Amino acid sequence: MKKLAIFLVLMVFVFSGSAYADFKGPGAPGPDSAASAKKAQHGTLITLEGHIVQQLGHERYLFRDGTDQVRVAIPNRYWQGQEVTPKTKIRISGAIVRDVSGVEIEVWVLDVVAE
């Protein structure tokens, strides 16, 4: 009986925290700007809109939105033939990576936003 009670309590914790985890938009928890990305925890999922303003190295770029700028890592396979200039508005999705060199976003999706 004790094992069943412990199992039920654990299931309540597991499923209660994930009810809002997939919503992205107004009112959703989590970072929504380059400035807030710099304060987010390692592994936090993020989607931002803005511009790539500079290439920093192989697959490393400087991304800027209206709030701040942040380094992003975009593997070549995610460009999918899209041409992007500093004037091209893009949407990136990925995860926050924190290490000794600072904060970076590991990008998994890159889309050009029609203006």
A tleap script that builds the chain and sets N, CA, C and O, in Angstrom:
source leaprc.protein.ff14SB
mol = sequence {
  NMET LYS LYS LEU ALA ILE PHE LEU VAL LEU
  MET VAL PHE VAL PHE SER GLY SER ALA TYR
  ALA ASP PHE LYS GLY PRO GLY ALA PRO GLY
  PRO ASP SER ALA ALA SER ALA LYS LYS ALA
  GLN HIE GLY THR LEU ILE THR LEU GLU GLY
  HIE ILE VAL GLN GLN LEU GLY HIE GLU ARG
  TYR LEU PHE ARG ASP GLY THR ASP GLN VAL
  ARG VAL ALA ILE PRO ASN ARG TYR TRP GLN
  GLY GLN GLU VAL THR PRO LYS THR LYS ILE
  ARG ILE SER GLY ALA ILE VAL ARG ASP VAL
  SER GLY VAL GLU ILE GLU VAL TRP VAL LEU
  ASP VAL VAL ALA CGLU
}
set mol.1.N position { 0.817 -1.191 0.000 }
set mol.1.CA position { 0.000 0.000 0.000 }
set mol.1.C position { 0.868 1.265 0.000 }
set mol.1.O position { 0.550 2.251 -0.666 }
set mol.2.N position { 1.975 1.218 0.763 }
set mol.2.CA position { 2.872 2.368 0.817 }
set mol.2.C position { 3.469 2.657 -0.558 }
set mol.2.O position { 3.598 3.814 -0.960 }
set mol.3.N position { 3.828 1.600 -1.267 }
set mol.3.CA position { 4.425 1.786 -2.591 }
set mol.3.C position { 3.431 2.433 -3.549 }
set mol.3.O position { 3.810 3.279 -4.359 }
set mol.4.N position { 2.175 2.044 -3.460 }
set mol.4.CA position { 1.150 2.642 -4.315 }
set mol.4.C position { 0.974 4.126 -3.993 }
set mol.4.O position { 0.842 4.952 -4.896 }
set mol.5.N position { 0.972 4.453 -2.717 }
set mol.5.CA position { 0.819 5.852 -2.306 }
set mol.5.C position { 1.998 6.690 -2.796 }
set mol.5.O position { 1.809 7.804 -3.283 }
set mol.6.N position { 3.209 6.159 -2.669 }
set mol.6.CA position { 4.399 6.883 -3.129 }
set mol.6.C position { 4.342 7.059 -4.644 }
set mol.6.O position { 4.644 8.135 -5.162 }
set mol.7.N position { 3.957 6.002 -5.349 }
set mol.7.CA position { 3.834 6.067 -6.799 }
set mol.7.C position { 2.828 7.140 -7.219 }
set mol.7.O position { 3.104 7.915 -8.135 }
set mol.8.N position { 1.683 7.195 -6.572 }
set mol.8.CA position { 0.661 8.176 -6.917 }
set mol.8.C position { 1.135 9.604 -6.653 }
set mol.8.O position { 0.875 10.505 -7.451 }
set mol.9.N position { 1.827 9.809 -5.538 }
set mol.9.CA position { 2.357 11.136 -5.228 }
set mol.9.C position { 3.382 11.554 -6.290 }
set mol.9.O position { 3.365 12.696 -6.749 }
set mol.10.N position { 4.264 10.647 -6.677 }
set mol.10.CA position { 5.253 10.956 -7.709 }
set mol.10.C position { 4.584 11.278 -9.040 }
set mol.10.O position { 5.022 12.188 -9.745 }
set mol.11.N position { 3.551 10.558 -9.387 }
set mol.11.CA position { 2.858 10.806 -10.645 }
set mol.11.C position { 2.196 12.187 -10.653 }
set mol.11.O position { 2.168 12.857 -11.685 }
set mol.12.N position { 1.669 12.607 -9.516 }
set mol.12.CA position { 1.074 13.942 -9.417 }
set mol.12.C position { 2.124 15.003 -9.691 }
set mol.12.O position { 1.858 15.958 -10.420 }
set mol.13.N position { 3.324 14.851 -9.116 }
set mol.13.CA position { 4.391 15.823 -9.352 }
set mol.13.C position { 4.862 15.807 -10.795 }
set mol.13.O position { 5.105 16.865 -11.376 }
set mol.14.N position { 4.993 14.642 -11.377 }
set mol.14.CA position { 5.472 14.526 -12.751 }
set mol.14.C position { 4.507 15.176 -13.728 }
set mol.14.O position { 4.929 15.940 -14.597 }
set mol.15.N position { 3.225 14.886 -13.601 }
set mol.15.CA position { 2.258 15.376 -14.579 }
set mol.15.C position { 1.756 16.785 -14.294 }
set mol.15.O position { 1.290 17.455 -15.216 }
set mol.16.N position { 1.831 17.249 -13.083 }
set mol.16.CA position { 1.356 18.604 -12.801 }
set mol.16.C position { 2.309 19.658 -13.349 }
set mol.16.O position { 1.856 20.730 -13.749 }
set mol.17.N position { 3.610 19.393 -13.383 }
set mol.17.CA position { 4.583 20.365 -13.870 }
set mol.17.C position { 4.640 20.473 -15.377 }
set mol.17.O position { 5.129 21.477 -15.895 }
set mol.18.N position { 4.162 19.483 -16.096 }
set mol.18.CA position { 4.302 19.513 -17.548 }
set mol.18.C position { 3.068 20.043 -18.263 }
set mol.18.O position { 3.032 20.041 -19.494 }
set mol.19.N position { 2.081 20.484 -17.549 }
set mol.19.CA position { 0.838 20.929 -18.182 }
set mol.19.C position { 1.040 22.153 -19.068 }
set mol.19.O position { 0.357 22.290 -20.083 }
set mol.20.N position { 1.957 23.041 -18.710 }
set mol.20.CA position { 2.163 24.272 -19.460 }
set mol.20.C position { 3.488 24.291 -20.218 }
set mol.20.O position { 3.845 25.319 -20.794 }
set mol.21.N position { 4.215 23.190 -20.232 }
set mol.21.CA position { 5.579 23.174 -20.750 }
set mol.21.C position { 5.661 23.398 -22.258 }
set mol.21.O position { 6.701 23.857 -22.732 }
set mol.22.N position { 4.637 23.103 -23.023 }
set mol.22.CA position { 4.737 23.173 -24.464 }
set mol.22.C position { 4.224 24.471 -25.075 }
set mol.22.O position { 4.446 24.698 -26.264 }
set mol.23.N position { 3.564 25.313 -24.336 }
set mol.23.CA position { 3.012 26.547 -24.893 }
set mol.23.C position { 4.085 27.604 -25.019 }
set mol.23.O position { 4.811 27.879 -24.063 }
set mol.24.N position { 4.189 28.201 -26.203 }
set mol.24.CA position { 5.093 29.322 -26.442 }
set mol.24.C position { 4.262 30.486 -26.947 }
set mol.24.O position { 3.578 30.361 -27.963 }
set mol.25.N position { 4.309 31.595 -26.267 }
set mol.25.CA position { 3.548 32.763 -26.690 }
set mol.25.C position { 3.316 33.683 -25.516 }
set mol.25.O position { 3.929 33.513 -24.461 }
set mol.26.N position { 2.431 34.665 -25.686 }
set mol.26.CA position { 2.165 35.617 -24.605 }
set mol.26.C position { 1.739 34.919 -23.327 }
set mol.26.O position { 0.849 34.069 -23.341 }
set mol.27.N position { 2.363 35.273 -22.247 }
set mol.27.CA position { 2.021 34.705 -20.954 }
set mol.27.C position { 2.767 33.429 -20.616 }
set mol.27.O position { 2.686 32.957 -19.482 }
set mol.28.N position { 3.496 32.854 -21.573 }
set mol.28.CA position { 4.233 31.616 -21.319 }
set mol.28.C position { 5.479 31.926 -20.500 }
set mol.28.O position { 6.110 32.964 -20.702 }
set mol.29.N position { 5.838 31.043 -19.585 }
set mol.29.CA position { 7.060 31.266 -18.814 }
set mol.29.C position { 8.290 31.054 -19.682 }
set mol.29.O position { 8.238 30.341 -20.684 }
set mol.30.N position { 9.378 31.668 -19.297 }
set mol.30.CA position { 10.621 31.460 -20.017 }
set mol.30.C position { 11.089 32.709 -20.722 }
set mol.30.O position { 10.335 33.671 -20.862 }
set mol.31.N position { 12.345 32.698 -21.171 }
set mol.31.CA position { 12.908 33.874 -21.817 }
set mol.31.C position { 12.278 34.136 -23.186 }
set mol.31.O position { 11.956 33.206 -23.925 }
set mol.32.N position { 12.109 35.423 -23.506 }
set mol.32.CA position { 11.513 35.785 -24.788 }
set mol.32.C position { 12.300 36.890 -25.489 }
set mol.32.O position { 11.801 37.524 -26.418 }
set mol.33.N position { 13.531 37.116 -25.036 }
set mol.33.CA position { 14.383 38.140 -25.639 }
set mol.33.C position { 15.842 37.773 -25.419 }
set mol.33.O position { 16.166 36.930 -24.582 }
set mol.34.N position { 16.719 38.421 -26.184 }
set mol.34.CA position { 18.152 38.187 -26.018 }
set mol.34.C position { 18.598 38.591 -24.613 }
set mol.34.O position { 19.442 37.928 -24.011 }
set mol.35.N position { 18.032 39.673 -24.100 }
set mol.35.CA position { 18.389 40.125 -22.755 }
set mol.35.C position { 17.995 39.089 -21.699 }
set mol.35.O position { 18.779 38.804 -20.794 }
set mol.36.N position { 16.803 38.532 -21.804 }
set mol.36.CA position { 16.384 37.528 -20.823 }
set mol.36.C position { 17.084 36.196 -21.051 }
set mol.36.O position { 17.229 35.414 -20.111 }
set mol.37.N position { 17.521 35.918 -22.275 }
set mol.37.CA position { 18.274 34.689 -22.552 }
set mol.37.C position { 19.584 34.676 -21.769 }
set mol.37.O position { 20.023 33.622 -21.308 }
set mol.38.N position { 20.203 35.832 -21.620 }
set mol.38.CA position { 21.466 35.911 -20.886 }
set mol.38.C position { 21.315 35.585 -19.404 }
set mol.38.O position { 22.296 35.259 -18.736 }
set mol.39.N position { 20.095 35.673 -18.891 }
set mol.39.CA position { 19.842 35.394 -17.476 }
set mol.39.C position { 19.248 34.002 -17.254 }
set mol.39.O position { 19.109 33.561 -16.114 }
set mol.40.N position { 18.900 33.312 -18.339 }
set mol.40.CA position { 18.221 32.016 -18.236 }
set mol.40.C position { 19.196 30.911 -17.840 }
set mol.40.O position { 20.409 31.029 -18.015 }
set mol.41.N position { 18.632 29.847 -17.307 }
set mol.41.CA position { 19.431 28.706 -16.878 }
set mol.41.C position { 19.862 27.853 -18.066 }
set mol.41.O position { 19.217 27.851 -19.114 }
set mol.42.N position { 20.943 27.143 -17.885 }
set mol.42.CA position { 21.445 26.193 -18.887 }
set mol.42.C position { 20.353 25.191 -19.240 }
set mol.42.O position { 19.712 24.621 -18.357 }
set mol.43.N position { 20.148 24.983 -20.523 }
set mol.43.CA position { 19.160 24.006 -20.967 }
set mol.43.C position { 17.771 24.566 -21.205 }
set mol.43.O position { 16.898 23.852 -21.698 }
set mol.44.N position { 17.545 25.830 -20.865 }
set mol.44.CA position { 16.236 26.441 -21.073 }
set mol.44.C position { 15.940 26.558 -22.563 }
set mol.44.O position { 16.781 27.019 -23.335 }
set mol.45.N position { 14.744 26.140 -22.964 }
set mol.45.CA position { 14.338 26.248 -24.365 }
set mol.45.C position { 13.923 27.684 -24.665 }
set mol.45.O position { 13.361 28.371 -23.811 }
set mol.46.N position { 14.208 28.130 -25.892 }
set mol.46.CA position { 13.963 29.529 -26.228 }
set mol.46.C position { 13.652 29.675 -27.714 }
set mol.46.O position { 14.183 28.938 -28.545 }
set mol.47.N position { 12.792 30.630 -28.035 }
set mol.47.CA position { 12.525 31.036 -29.415 }
set mol.47.C position { 12.601 32.552 -29.464 }
set mol.47.O position { 11.954 33.240 -28.674 }
set mol.48.N position { 13.395 33.070 -30.396 }
set mol.48.CA position { 13.595 34.511 -30.523 }
set mol.48.C position { 13.443 34.945 -31.975 }
set mol.48.O position { 13.658 34.159 -32.897 }
set mol.49.N position { 13.073 36.198 -32.163 }
set mol.49.CA position { 13.060 36.816 -33.488 }
set mol.49.C position { 14.001 38.005 -33.475 }
set mol.49.O position { 14.024 38.790 -32.527 }
set mol.50.N position { 14.777 38.124 -34.546 }
set mol.50.CA position { 15.723 39.224 -34.645 }
set mol.50.C position { 16.597 39.047 -35.866 }
set mol.50.O position { 16.143 38.555 -36.899 }
set mol.51.N position { 17.873 39.457 -35.746 }
set mol.51.CA position { 18.781 39.479 -36.895 }
set mol.51.C position { 20.146 38.923 -36.512 }
set mol.51.O position { 20.630 39.141 -35.402 }
set mol.52.N position { 20.753 38.209 -37.440 }
set mol.52.CA position { 22.157 37.841 -37.290 }
set mol.52.C position { 22.955 39.006 -37.838 }
set mol.52.O position { 22.803 39.380 -39.001 }
set mol.53.N position { 23.804 39.579 -37.002 }
set mol.53.CA position { 24.510 40.793 -37.408 }
set mol.53.C position { 25.982 40.564 -37.716 }
set mol.53.O position { 26.630 41.417 -38.323 }
set mol.54.N position { 26.523 39.403 -37.297 }
set mol.54.CA position { 27.949 39.178 -37.524 }
set mol.54.C position { 28.268 37.692 -37.390 }
set mol.54.O position { 27.682 36.997 -36.561 }
set mol.55.N position { 29.201 37.209 -38.214 }
set mol.55.CA position { 29.721 35.862 -38.046 }
set mol.55.C position { 30.940 35.957 -37.146 }
set mol.55.O position { 31.835 36.764 -37.395 }
set mol.56.N position { 30.982 35.140 -36.103 }
set mol.56.CA position { 32.071 35.180 -35.133 }
set mol.56.C position { 33.114 34.098 -35.389 }
set mol.56.O position { 34.252 34.206 -34.934 }
set mol.57.N position { 32.728 33.076 -36.105 }
set mol.57.CA position { 33.619 31.946 -36.380 }
set mol.57.C position { 32.821 30.857 -37.068 }
set mol.57.O position { 31.706 31.091 -37.533 }
set mol.58.N position { 33.394 29.670 -37.131 }
set mol.58.CA position { 32.719 28.548 -37.780 }
set mol.58.C position { 31.437 28.200 -37.023 }
set mol.58.O position { 31.484 27.774 -35.869 }
set mol.59.N position { 30.307 28.385 -37.678 }
set mol.59.CA position { 28.977 28.096 -37.128 }
set mol.59.C position { 28.639 28.924 -35.875 }
set mol.59.O position { 27.752 28.547 -35.110 }
set mol.60.N position { 29.328 30.029 -35.666 }
set mol.60.CA position { 29.074 30.906 -34.520 }
set mol.60.C position { 28.747 32.299 -35.042 }
set mol.60.O position { 29.431 32.821 -35.923 }
set mol.61.N position { 27.675 32.904 -34.479 }
set mol.61.CA position { 27.174 34.186 -34.972 }
set mol.61.C position { 26.750 35.061 -33.798 }
set mol.61.O position { 26.577 34.584 -32.676 }
set mol.62.N position { 26.588 36.340 -34.080 }
set mol.62.CA position { 26.049 37.280 -33.108 }
set mol.62.C position { 24.620 37.603 -33.529 }
set mol.62.O position { 24.387 38.095 -34.632 }
set mol.63.N position { 23.672 37.324 -32.647 }
set mol.63.CA position { 22.248 37.532 -32.898 }
set mol.63.C position { 21.795 38.731 -32.096 }
set mol.63.O position { 22.178 38.885 -30.936 }
set mol.64.N position { 20.974 39.591 -32.707 }
set mol.64.CA position { 20.490 40.784 -32.016 }
set mol.64.C position { 18.984 40.911 -32.211 }
set mol.64.O position { 18.465 40.741 -33.314 }
set mol.65.N position { 18.290 41.218 -31.104 }
set mol.65.CA position { 16.881 41.610 -31.200 }
set mol.65.C position { 16.794 43.027 -30.649 }
set mol.65.O position { 17.824 43.689 -30.520 }
set mol.66.N position { 15.634 43.501 -30.330 }
set mol.66.CA position { 15.479 44.872 -29.854 }
set mol.66.C position { 15.975 45.111 -28.439 }
set mol.66.O position { 15.995 46.252 -27.977 }
set mol.67.N position { 16.385 44.030 -27.727 }
set mol.67.CA position { 16.752 44.182 -26.322 }
set mol.67.C position { 18.245 44.069 -26.055 }
set mol.67.O position { 18.768 44.746 -25.170 }
set mol.68.N position { 18.938 43.221 -26.809 }
set mol.68.CA position { 20.360 42.952 -26.554 }
set mol.68.C position { 20.890 42.067 -27.678 }
set mol.68.O position { 20.205 41.833 -28.674 }
set mol.69.N position { 22.098 41.587 -27.511 }
set mol.69.CA position { 22.665 40.641 -28.456 }
set mol.69.C position { 23.209 39.443 -27.686 }
set mol.69.O position { 23.574 39.554 -26.515 }
set mol.70.N position { 23.255 38.286 -28.368 }
set mol.70.CA position { 23.715 37.053 -27.742 }
set mol.70.C position { 24.384 36.194 -28.814 }
set mol.70.O position { 24.003 36.239 -29.984 }
set mol.71.N position { 25.376 35.418 -28.409 }
set mol.71.CA position { 26.041 34.509 -29.334 }
set mol.71.C position { 25.119 33.326 -29.623 }
set mol.71.O position { 24.409 32.852 -28.736 }
set mol.72.N position { 25.135 32.859 -30.860 }
set mol.72.CA position { 24.355 31.688 -31.246 }
set mol.72.C position { 25.241 30.726 -32.024 }
set mol.72.O position { 26.134 31.147 -32.759 }
set mol.73.N position { 24.991 29.446 -31.857 }
set mol.73.CA position { 25.671 28.402 -32.627 }
set mol.73.C position { 24.637 27.793 -33.562 }
set mol.73.O position { 23.636 27.235 -33.111 }
set mol.74.N position { 24.879 27.900 -34.861 }
set mol.74.CA position { 23.939 27.379 -35.855 }
set mol.74.C position { 24.683 26.411 -36.761 }
set mol.74.O position { 25.407 26.841 -37.658 }
set mol.75.N position { 24.514 25.104 -36.540 }
set mol.75.CA position { 25.150 24.134 -37.438 }
set mol.75.C position { 24.677 24.337 -38.873 }
set mol.75.O position { 23.528 24.710 -39.111 }
set mol.76.N position { 25.560 24.091 -39.811 }
set mol.76.CA position { 25.267 24.332 -41.225 }
set mol.76.C position { 23.989 23.661 -41.699 }
set mol.76.O position { 23.285 24.219 -42.541 }
set mol.77.N position { 23.671 22.491 -41.189 }
set mol.77.CA position { 22.483 21.760 -41.671 }
set mol.77.C position { 21.180 22.500 -41.393 }
set mol.77.O position { 20.175 22.217 -42.045 }
set mol.78.N position { 21.163 23.441 -40.445 }
set mol.78.CA position { 19.925 24.158 -40.115 }
set mol.78.C position { 19.671 25.383 -40.990 }
set mol.78.O position { 18.596 25.978 -40.915 }
set mol.79.N position { 20.631 25.765 -41.808 }
set mol.79.CA position { 20.422 26.891 -42.716 }
set mol.79.C position { 19.482 26.503 -43.854 }
set mol.79.O position { 18.733 27.351 -44.340 }
set mol.80.N position { 19.501 25.272 -44.281 }
set mol.80.CA position { 18.617 24.727 -45.312 }
set mol.80.C position { 18.566 25.603 -46.568 }
set mol.80.O position { 17.504 25.794 -47.161 }
set mol.81.N position { 19.721 26.128 -46.960 }
set mol.81.CA position { 19.788 26.913 -48.195 }
set mol.81.C position { 19.195 28.310 -48.102 }
set mol.81.O position { 19.105 29.002 -49.116 }
set mol.82.N position { 18.792 28.739 -46.925 }
set mol.82.CA position { 18.195 30.067 -46.761 }
set mol.82.C position { 19.295 31.131 -46.770 }
set mol.82.O position { 20.311 30.985 -46.090 }
set mol.83.N position { 19.089 32.198 -47.542 }
set mol.83.CA position { 20.038 33.305 -47.571 }
set mol.83.C position { 19.635 34.319 -46.509 }
set mol.83.O position { 18.494 34.780 -46.471 }
set mol.84.N position { 20.586 34.657 -45.650 }
set mol.84.CA position { 20.322 35.570 -44.536 }
set mol.84.C position { 21.385 36.657 -44.532 }
set mol.84.O position { 22.579 36.367 -44.608 }
set mol.85.N position { 20.952 37.904 -44.443 }
set mol.85.CA position { 21.845 39.050 -44.299 }
set mol.85.C position { 21.514 39.726 -42.969 }
set mol.85.O position { 20.540 39.344 -42.320 }
set mol.86.N position { 22.303 40.723 -42.546 }
set mol.86.CA position { 21.965 41.428 -41.309 }
set mol.86.C position { 20.599 42.122 -41.341 }
set mol.86.O position { 20.060 42.456 -40.286 }
set mol.87.N position { 20.040 42.342 -42.512 }
set mol.87.CA position { 18.718 42.972 -42.618 }
set mol.87.C position { 17.571 41.960 -42.626 }
set mol.87.O position { 16.405 42.345 -42.539 }
set mol.88.N position { 17.895 40.672 -42.730 }
set mol.88.CA position { 16.878 39.624 -42.798 }
set mol.88.C position { 16.394 39.281 -41.398 }
set mol.88.O position { 17.192 38.914 -40.535 }
set mol.89.N position { 15.085 39.398 -41.167 }
set mol.89.CA position { 14.525 39.027 -39.868 }
set mol.89.C position { 14.346 37.512 -39.839 }
set mol.89.O position { 13.782 36.919 -40.759 }
set mol.90.N position { 14.839 36.900 -38.761 }
set mol.90.CA position { 14.752 35.449 -38.624 }
set mol.90.C position { 14.143 35.069 -37.282 }
set mol.90.O position { 14.075 35.876 -36.355 }
set mol.91.N position { 13.706 33.828 -37.205 }
set mol.91.CA position { 13.226 33.245 -35.945 }
set mol.91.C position { 14.125 32.043 -35.661 }
set mol.91.O position { 14.305 31.181 -36.521 }
set mol.92.N position { 14.686 31.989 -34.454 }
set mol.92.CA position { 15.524 30.858 -34.062 }
set mol.92.C position { 14.905 30.179 -32.849 }
set mol.92.O position { 14.300 30.826 -31.994 }
set mol.93.N position { 15.068 28.872 -32.791 }
set mol.93.CA position { 14.644 28.096 -31.628 }
set mol.93.C position { 15.788 27.184 -31.243 }
set mol.93.O position { 16.483 26.637 -32.099 }
set mol.94.N position { 15.975 27.029 -29.949 }
set mol.94.CA position { 17.058 26.183 -29.464 }
set mol.94.C position { 17.078 26.153 -27.958 }
set mol.94.O position { 16.039 26.257 -27.306 }
set mol.95.N position { 18.279 26.009 -27.403 }
set mol.95.CA position { 18.445 25.904 -25.956 }
set mol.95.C position { 19.616 26.763 -25.500 }
set mol.95.O position { 20.584 26.967 -26.232 }
set mol.96.N position { 19.505 27.258 -24.280 }
set mol.96.CA position { 20.565 28.053 -23.659 }
set mol.96.C position { 21.702 27.123 -23.252 }
set mol.96.O position { 21.482 26.076 -22.643 }
set mol.97.N position { 22.926 27.530 -23.603 }
set mol.97.CA position { 24.117 26.798 -23.176 }
set mol.97.C position { 24.976 27.768 -22.377 }
set mol.97.O position { 25.353 28.830 -22.872 }
set mol.98.N position { 25.279 27.397 -21.145 }
set mol.98.CA position { 26.157 28.202 -20.293 }
set mol.98.C position { 27.450 27.426 -20.074 }
set mol.98.O position { 27.430 26.250 -19.711 }
set mol.99.N position { 28.576 28.105 -20.301 }
set mol.99.CA position { 29.871 27.502 -20.011 }
set mol.99.C position { 30.830 28.605 -19.584 }
set mol.99.O position { 30.407 29.733 -19.331 }
set mol.100.N position { 32.114 28.288 -19.504 }
set mol.100.CA position { 33.081 29.272 -19.011 }
set mol.100.C position { 33.195 30.495 -19.918 }
set mol.100.O position { 33.616 31.560 -19.468 }
set mol.101.N position { 32.824 30.354 -21.191 }
set mol.101.CA position { 32.922 31.498 -22.103 }
set mol.101.C position { 31.663 32.361 -22.110 }
set mol.101.O position { 31.614 33.367 -22.819 }
set mol.102.N position { 30.644 31.988 -21.336 }
set mol.102.CA position { 29.434 32.798 -21.243 }
set mol.102.C position { 28.192 32.055 -21.692 }
set mol.102.O position { 28.093 30.834 -21.565 }
set mol.103.N position { 27.242 32.820 -22.223 }
set mol.103.CA position { 25.944 32.275 -22.644 }
set mol.103.C position { 25.898 32.214 -24.162 }
set mol.103.O position { 26.348 33.128 -24.853 }
set mol.104.N position { 25.350 31.126 -24.661 }
set mol.104.CA position { 25.174 30.939 -26.093 }
set mol.104.C position { 23.864 30.185 -26.309 }
set mol.104.O position { 23.428 29.431 -25.439 }
set mol.105.N position { 23.249 30.387 -27.451 }
set mol.105.CA position { 22.050 29.624 -27.806 }
set mol.105.C position { 22.449 28.598 -28.856 }
set mol.105.O position { 22.958 28.950 -29.919 }
set mol.106.N position { 22.214 27.333 -28.552 }
set mol.106.CA position { 22.420 26.251 -29.513 }
set mol.106.C position { 21.143 26.164 -30.341 }
set mol.106.O position { 20.104 25.729 -29.843 }
set mol.107.N position { 21.220 26.577 -31.601 }
set mol.107.CA position { 20.040 26.694 -32.459 }
set mol.107.C position { 19.739 25.359 -33.132 }
set mol.107.O position { 20.633 24.690 -33.651 }
set mol.108.N position { 18.445 24.984 -33.110 }
set mol.108.CA position { 17.969 23.752 -33.757 }
set mol.108.C position { 17.056 24.063 -34.933 }
set mol.108.O position { 16.888 23.233 -35.825 }
set mol.109.N position { 16.462 25.261 -34.940 }
set mol.109.CA position { 15.546 25.660 -36.021 }
set mol.109.C position { 15.851 27.112 -36.370 }
set mol.109.O position { 15.985 27.959 -35.487 }
set mol.110.N position { 15.960 27.391 -37.679 }
set mol.110.CA position { 16.153 28.749 -38.167 }
set mol.110.C position { 15.179 28.959 -39.303 }
set mol.110.O position { 15.191 28.208 -40.279 }
set mol.111.N position { 14.323 29.982 -39.189 }
set mol.111.CA position { 13.348 30.303 -40.229 }
set mol.111.C position { 13.434 31.788 -40.560 }
set mol.111.O position { 13.585 32.624 -39.669 }
set mol.112.N position { 13.338 32.106 -41.840 }
set mol.112.CA position { 13.249 33.497 -42.271 }
set mol.112.C position { 11.812 33.946 -42.035 }
set mol.112.O position { 10.868 33.251 -42.413 }
set mol.113.N position { 11.648 35.113 -41.407 }
set mol.113.CA position { 10.333 35.653 -41.101 }
set mol.113.C position { 9.953 36.640 -42.202 }
set mol.113.O position { 10.704 37.569 -42.501 }
set mol.114.N position { 8.794 36.434 -42.795 }
set mol.114.CA position { 8.307 37.372 -43.816 }
set mol.114.C position { 7.899 38.668 -43.140 }
set mol.114.O position { 7.192 38.662 -42.133 }
set mol.115.N position { 8.349 39.767 -43.700 }
set mol.115.CA position { 8.027 41.067 -43.090 }
set mol.115.C position { 6.945 41.769 -43.849 }
set mol.115.O position { 6.549 42.874 -43.478 }
savepdb mol mol.pdb
quit
